[in-house]
Structure formats: C-alpha cells, structure tokens
Amino acid sequence: MKRLLLGGVLVWALAAGCAAREVAPPASLPTPAEVLARLRGRPHLRSLRTLASFQIQFALNGAPAGILARELGLSGTYAGEAVLLWREPSNLRLEPLSPLGVPLFVVVARGASLRAYLPGRARFFEGAADAQSMARLFGVPIGSALFVRLLQGALPIAEGMDAGQVRLAWDAEAGGLRLELPPGDALDRRQVVWLDPDGWSPRAARLGEPGAEMEVRFGPFRDWSGARVPEWMEVAGPGRASRLRLEVSSPPASPPADFPDSVFDLPVPPGMQVLPIEGESFR
C-alpha cells in the first residue's frame, strides 16, 4: 500500500494501515495550552513486562545496518516474538526469540549504560544508552529514555514546553490535529505530532528537520491498568532505512511492582571480552 505524503510528512491516518476518511473539523480548535495540559496530565503505565511481536527492518540501500544485522547475518526484515520489559524513565530489556524460544540477542539499558549480548555469537557489547549507541545496534537513532516514553504512548516531549511556542492546526487530509513543537532544552529536535481528533492521543510524529527526520507511528490505544497504551509502536530512522516495531497484543504480564530492577542487569559472562558499541571491533 502506498504511503500518503502531505508536504513531505506521512499522514497518520494511513500509518495504522487504513484508508484516509473525511473527518469534520471541530467547531473550534482547542488552544495549544489546553492540548499540552491534557497530554501532560494523562496517566501512563510506569512499567511493563510482556511478550510482544517484534519486527526489525535493517538498513537498505547501503545505509549503515548496525551491529546486530552484521553479527547475526540478517538483512531485510526480521519478525518474531520478543520478551519486553521497561520501566520509566529509561530502563529497557528486549529479548527477541528464535522459533525455538531461545534469545537471539539481549539488549538492556539501565541508567546511562547500554549492553547487548549475542549468545549464539558469544559477543558482548557495551556503550552509552544514547541515540548514537542505539543507532549502532539497530540503525535507529533513539536513546533509551525516549524509546521508553514512546512505548508508554506519550508525546516525545511535552514537559517544560512554552505553549506560546507551539503551533496547532487542523490537518484536513489527515483528519486530526497537527501539533508542531520547536527544539527545546528537553529535546534538541523539532517535533511534529498528529493527534487523534477525539481523545488527542498521538498517532504519528516526526522528530528532526526535514530530510533527517525520525518517524514514529502509534497503533490504536487501549486501556490497561488505568492508563491508555498503544497496541503497537514503530520507530524508523531517517528515510525509513531502518525501523523497529513492537506490538503488545495481550495485557501486561504483571503489575508494575512485580518485577525488581535487577531484571535490567546484564552481567558479562565469565571470560568474555566486552566490546565497545562505539568502536569498530565488531567488524
């Protein structure tokens, strides 16, 4: 299916895989302050443990594919199940599984540290939990804190934003609200976000300047444990050369307090060399 572009920006109505439909604009638009206040006040899950559908598309057209693609000999798109755990603000554990249920690799972010272990290759990598290290792993430049926030279904950055700097308009082709936020202290990239016309839930976002944008898509939101969480979230690098999608199709496996912080530990196996994510030693 073709992706509908509007001024170089993906229309969120097609991001969920359905055809665009005519949606009447509201009689009067809310103010940016009203929209930001609702987005900031919306409850979000603080943590989640679940089995998720996992899909990763490695870089195409000669773009850097990332450590995982090179180490595992993968190309194109890989899909399967994954164990997913996260806790705000930035703790993350992702274990994509083989058809036999064995982890292909384990990626863990805790605090400022990012670790990756490939048991079948006996390789262990470590670096900072920032956008550069994640790009080196997956080909998608997103830090762990922003990744967790998107998994929550939250606007990338809403806190600390002056409503007077926010541009709000009705997007007739998308059938929803278009919110544009300039770079700020919390996020050094421009944000353009499309919101559902009814509940103002985020449906898609572009982070960065035209031509070098990161693209985010959200699936339908559902109520879980008093919060609204997207059924799936997809993030793609510039030009969609690489993308990562996680879909949670079942309720959380446990309440937030049921798993300890130790699940975000990833010890180095005895005798194994630790390779820097930012280095070239994986080649």
N, C-alpha and C positions, 0 to 999 in steps of 0.2 A: 504494500500500500504506500502511496506517495505521502510524504510529509508536507503539510501545508505550511508555507512560509509567509510571514507577514512582515515586510520590511526587514528581511533577514533574520527574523525571530520565529521560532517554532510556535504555532498556535496550540495552546494547551488542550483545546477541545479534541484534537487528534492524538495527543500524547497518550491518552488512555485507550486508544485503538478504536474509537468510534467516529462516525462521520459528524462533521460540524452541523449544528442545527441553529435555527434562528431563535435567539433568546431576547426578549424585550428588555430594554434597559430599565433600571429603576426610575421611578418618577423623579427622584432627586438623589444625587450621589452623596454618600457619606463623606465626611471630611477626612483628610489623612490622619488627623489626631484620633478620630473615632476608630478607624481601622487599626491603627497601631495599638491603641488601648485594648481592643478586643484580642488581637494577636498575642500581645504580651500577657494578658490575663487568662488565656486559655490553658487549662490543665494538660500536662503531658506526662506520659509514663517516665519515671525516673530510671528504670532499668527494665531489661527484658532478657529472658532466656527461652529459646525456641528452636525448632527445626525449620529451616527456611529453604525455599527454592533459590538456587544460586545460579547466576548466569554471568559470564565474563566474556567480553569480546576483546581480543588482543589487537594491538595496533595493526592497521592496514596501510598500504601504500608507502611502505618503507619508513614509517614513523617509529620511534623507539618503542619496543614492545614491553619492556620491563623484565625484571629478574625472573619472575615466576614463569613467564612464557618461555624464556630461554632455558631455564633449568629443567622444566618439565617437558620441553619439546612440543609445546602446544602452539597452535595457530588458529586463526579464525575465531569461532565461538565455542566455548565450553559451557555445558549446563549440567546441573545435578543438584543434589541436596547438600546442605551445609548446616552445621551447628553454629548458631549465632547467639552471642551474649554481648550485652553492652550495658553500661551504667554511666549516667551523666556525671561530670561534663565530658569526659574524653576516654573512658575505659572501653576497650573493644576486644572481643575474641571471635575469630572467624575460622572455621574448620571445614572447608569443602571436602566432601566424602567421595570416594571411589564407588563404583557399583557394588563392591563388596563391603562397603561401610567403613573402609579404612581411610583416615585423613590423608588427602593428597598433600596438603600443607597446612600449617597452623600459623596464623598471623595474630599477634597480640599487641595491643597498645595499652600502656599503663603510665599515666603521668606524661612525662616528656620522652618516654622510651618506646620504641617500636621494635619488635622482634619477629622473625619469621623462621620457621623450621620446616624443612622438606625431608621427612623421614626416609622416603624411598631413595633420595639422593644423598642422604647423610650430610646435609648442608644446613648451616645456621647463620642467619644474618641479623645484624643489629644496627639501629640508627635512631635518629630523632623522629618523634611522632608528628612530623610536619608534612606539608604538601609535597615537598621535594622528595622525601623518602617514599611516600605513598605512590608518587609518580614512578619512582624507580622500581617499585614492586609490581604495580598494576598497570601503569601507564596513565593513571588518572590523578591529576594533581589536587588532592584534597587531604587536609590534615585530619587527624582522628577526632578532634573536638567538633569540627564542622560536620564530619561524617555522622557522628552520633546525633547531632542536632537534626540532621536531615532524616535519620531513621526515626526520630521522635515525631516527624511530621511538622516540625517548627519552621518558621521563616528563618532563612540562614542567619540574619542578624536583624533584630528589631530593637534591642535594648540600647539606650543611650542615643537613639536617633532623634534629632530635632524634627518634629512634624512639619515645620516650615520649610525644610529642605526636601520634603517628599513630594513627588508628583503623582497624582492619582487621576485616572481617566477611565472611561468605559471603552472597552475594546469590542467593537461591533462584530468583527469576524470571529473573534474567539468566544464571544458571548459571556464575558466576565470582566472583572475589574483588573486593570493594569496598574501596578504599583512600581514606581521607579525610585530607588534609593541611591544616593551618591556614595562614593567611598567615604569611610569614616575611621575612627580610632579602632572600632571593634572588627572591621573587615575592610581591607585595603583595596577592595574591588567594588565596582558598580554592580548593583543588583536590579534586575527587572523581574518582577514576580507577577504571575497571573493567579487570581483568586476566584474561587467558586462564587457565583453571584448570590447564592443563598446563604451558606454558612461562612463564607470568606475563608475557607480552607485553601491552602496553597495547592495549585495543580501543576505548575511548572515554574521554572526560574532559569534565568541566565545570570551568571556571575562573571564579571570581567568586561573588558572592552570589546566592541565588535571585531571579529576576526580572531580573537584569542579567548573566546568565552568558554566557560564550563557550563554544561547544560544539565539541569536537574528535572526529573519528572516524578510526580507522585500519583499513585493509584487511588481508588476510592477510599475514603476514610470510614472506619468502623469504631464502635465504642468498645473499649477494653478497660476494665478496672477503673472506671470513672474518667477515662481520657479517650481522646479520639486519635487513632493511629492509622497511618496509611497501610493498606494491604500490601503495597509494594513501593519501592523507591529505586530509581535508577539515576546514576550519575555518569556523565560522559565527559571525556576530555575535549580540548579544542578540536573542532572539525569532526567530532564523534569518532576519532581514530580508535580510541579505546573506550570501553564502557563497562560498568559494573552494576548489576541489578540483583536485588534481594527481595523476595516475596514471602511474606508471612501469612500463611493461609489457615493457621489454627491459632486458638487463643494462647496467651503466654503459658509456658510450662510451669511457672511457679510465681508466687507473689514476689515483688521486688526484694523483700528482705530475706528470701530463702536461699540465696547463694552468697558466699563470702567473697571478699575482694581477692582472695588467693586464687580464684579461677582466672584472674588476669595475670598470674605469674606464668612464665615460660622459662624454666631452668635450662641451662645449657647442658646437654648430655655429656657425661664424663668423657674426657679425652677429645672432645670435638672442638675444632678451630672455629672461632667466631669471626665471620667476615663482615666488613663494613658495608652497609647498604649503599653508602655514597661512593664507595670505591669501585674499581674496575676488576676486582679479583674474581668475580663470578664468571668472567668470560672464559 
